[in-house]
Amino acid sequence: MTLPDFAPRSLLYVPGSKTRALEKAAGLAADMLIIDLEDAVPADRKDEARAAMRAAVTAGFPGKRVAVRINGSGSAQQADDLAAIEGLALDAVVLPKVDAPADLDPARSLGLPLLAMIETPVAIYAARDIAADPAVTGLIAGLNDLAHELKLPDGADRGAMSHAIQAIVLAARAGGIWCFDGVYNAIDDAEGFAAEAAGGRRLGFDGKTLIHPSQVDPCNSAFAPTEREIAAAEALVAAATGGAQRHEGRMVEDMHVAAARALLARAGR
């Protein structure tokens, strides 16, 4: 499946059961809205959430990519979720708890790009096969669930999951697809969020999933090229003559020039 030119930087979960949140989401700067039918919706409000989701998607979110997170394979709710999104003009479907390519099967008939959440140790080992599946356009690191599955005493310690996090990025890059960082739970900790988002970009993620509107703007900033990066890329492209060459005290090759051109294209989108 061919990817659009640019990956979304900010992917904001919006509870499908909260009509007001859906209305406000249209005015936010998030690159992608993920209308959530799974964890954010109580079991007794699933039908209400599906109806609100359909109404919101039908009304449209101009200028935004829109996805829906359905309940996972094997869930009693998934069949109703799939029926609810049938025929909607969505940019993607987010499928949680994908442990193997077979977990994607119920959603394949929709013909929509799938974003697979990697949330368990089993999924980490299967991430390469999941990323290679032609229906999948991206992986999402489900780090809250992963920390729970790993029995970490402090779920906020990303360092304890460093191998698993990098495995997700490696699998996505091997499969030629996108990868997105997990959510940051401390919604009042702006400094901590900024640090984690910047770290996610350094690890190679294309963007980050979010749980609160206040995280959208700092996320966009963290995953956007800085003025310094833009200036450096412009200088490199202007100086490039092809092949290996010395540039500003370092050796650069064609791949560095290609990366600089890609950065400038993203900055100017």
N, C-alpha and C positions, 0 to 999 in steps of 0.2 A: 504494500500500500504506500503510495507516494506521500511524503510529508509536505505540509505547507512550508513556505520559505523560512518562517521564524517560529521557534518554540515560544509559548507563553512564559513570561517571567513569573507572574503572580496568578495563582489558581486558588480562588476563594471558595470554600465550602459555604453553602447557604442552605439552612434547614428547609426542606420542602414543606414542613408544617407551619412555617412562620411567614404568613402572607406579607406582613409589613417588611420583613427582611428581604423578601424577594423584590418588593417594590423599590426599596432603597438601593438594592444591588445594581439596578440599572444606571445609577448615577455615580458609581464608584469607578476607579481607574484600573480595576483588575483586568488582566488580559483574558482570563477565562473564569467563568462562574461554573462551579460544580454544584448543581442542585442535589442535595443529599436526601436520599430515601432510606439510608441505612442507619448509622450510629446516632445521628442527630435527631432522629424521629422516634418517639416512644411507640411501643408495639401497638397501642390502642389508637394511634393516629396515622397509621400507614395509609389507609384509604384516603383520608383527608389530604395527606401530603401528595399523593399521586394526582389527585384532582387539582390541587393548587399548582403543582409542577406543570401539568398539561396547560393550564390556563396561562401561566407565566411564559412558557416557551412559545405558545401560540401567539401571544401578544408581542413577543419578541424583545430582544435586548440589543438594539442597534449598535454596531461597532464592536460587539463582544463575541468571543467564542463561548459556546454554552455546552456543558456536558451534564450528565446525570449519573450520580453514583447509585447503583442498584444494590440490593442485598445479594450476598454471596451465593455461589453454587451450592446446592444442597439445602438452602434456606427455604422455609415454607412460604416466604414472601416473594421469592424471586420471580416466579411465574406471573404473578400479578404486576410486578414492576415491569417486566418485559412487555406485557400487554399494554401497559400504560404509556410506554414510550414508542410503541409501534407507530410508524408514520410521521413522527416528529422530525423536524429539521434540526438535528443536533450535530455538533462537531465531534463529539466523542461520547462513549459510555465508559464510566469508571467501574471496574469490577474488583471488589475487595477479596482478600484472602485467596489469591490465586497461588496454589501450590504446584500446579502442573498445567501444561497446555490443555488438558482435558477439561479443566475448570472453566475454560473460555467457551466451551461448546454451546451452552444454552444461549449465549449472546451472539453467536456468529450469524444467525439467520437475519439479524437486524441489518447487516451490511454496513455497519458504522465502525469507525476506528475505535479500538479498545485501548484503554489505559489500565494496565494491570497493576494492582497493588501487591507489593512484596512485603509480607508481614510476619513470616514464620521462618524458623531455621530450615524447614523443608523447602520453602520457596527460595531461600538464598541459594541452595544447592541446585535448584531447578531454574534459576533466573536466566541462564543462558538459553535454555530451550524455550522458555516463555518469550524472551525477547526476539527469538528467531521466528516466532509464529507470524505468518503474514497478516493476521488480523490485528496485531498489536502495533501501535504507533508510539507507545511510551510506557515506562515503568515509573511507579510512584513508590517511594520508600515509606512503608507504614511502620514507623519506628516506635510508636506507642505500643502497638501489639507485639512487635518484635522484642522490645525490652521486657514486656510481661512474659513472653514465651521463654526468654533467656533467663528469667528469674533474677534480673538485676535488682540489687537493693535500692538503687537510685535510678529511676527511669530517665532522669535528665542527663545522665552521664553518657554523652555520645562517644566518648573515647573508648568505652567498653564495647561499642558496636562498630568500631572503625573498620574492621575487616569486612563485616557484613555490608556496611554502607558503600565501601569501595567496590565490593562484588556487584552491587546493583549498578553502579556506574559502568563498570567493566562490561557487564552483560549487555547493557543498553548500547554502548559504543560498538561492541562486537556485532550486535544485531542491526546497527545503523539506525537506531531509533532514539527518541528523547528519554530523559530521565529527570525526575523531579524529587526534590528533597521533602522530607516529612514536615509535619506541623510543629510549631513552637507553642507550648501550652500556656506559658506565663504571659497572658495578654497585657498585663500592666508593666511588663519589663521591656521597655523600648530598647534600652541599651543591650540587653541580652539577646533580643531578637536580631538587632542589627549585626551583632557579632556572629550569631549562628548563620544568618543569611549570607554574610560575606564569606564565612567558612565553607558554606555549601557551594558557593560559586567556585572557590579555590579547589574544591574536590572534583569539580567537573559537572555539577548539576546544571541543567538549563534554566531551572526556576524552582519555585518553592510553593508547596501547598499551605494555605492559610486558614485560620479559624476566626479571624476578627477583622472588621473593616480597617481598624487602625494599623494593621500590618501591611496594607496594600502599598501605600506610597514608599515606605522604607524598603519593601521587597523589590519594587520596581527600580529603585535607586541602586540597591545592592547588585542586581543582575544586569544593570545597564553599563556600557563602557564609560569610564571616567574621562574627563577632559584630557587628562595626561595620557591615557591609553589611546585616545583618538589622535592626539597630536603625534604620538610615537608611531602609530600605524600609518598616518599620512606621510610622515617622513620616510618610513621604510618603503612604502609603495613608490614614492617619488624617486628614491635612490636605487630601486631595484634594476639590475641589468641582466638578471637571469643566472641561474646556477649559484654556487657558493661564492660569497663575497664578504668583505669586512664592512660592518656598518656600526658606527658609534661604539667602537671598542669590542664588538663581538662578531662572531661568524654567524651568518644567516644563510639560509637556503631557500629554495622555492616554496617549501612548505610554510616557512615563516611569513613569506609574502602572501601566500594564499590565506593564512590565518588573519593577517592584517586586513586584507580585502573583505573577509567575512565580518570582521569586527566593525569596519566602516559601513558595511551594508546594514548591519543590525542597528548601528547608531543612527543611520539616516532613514530608517523605515518609516 
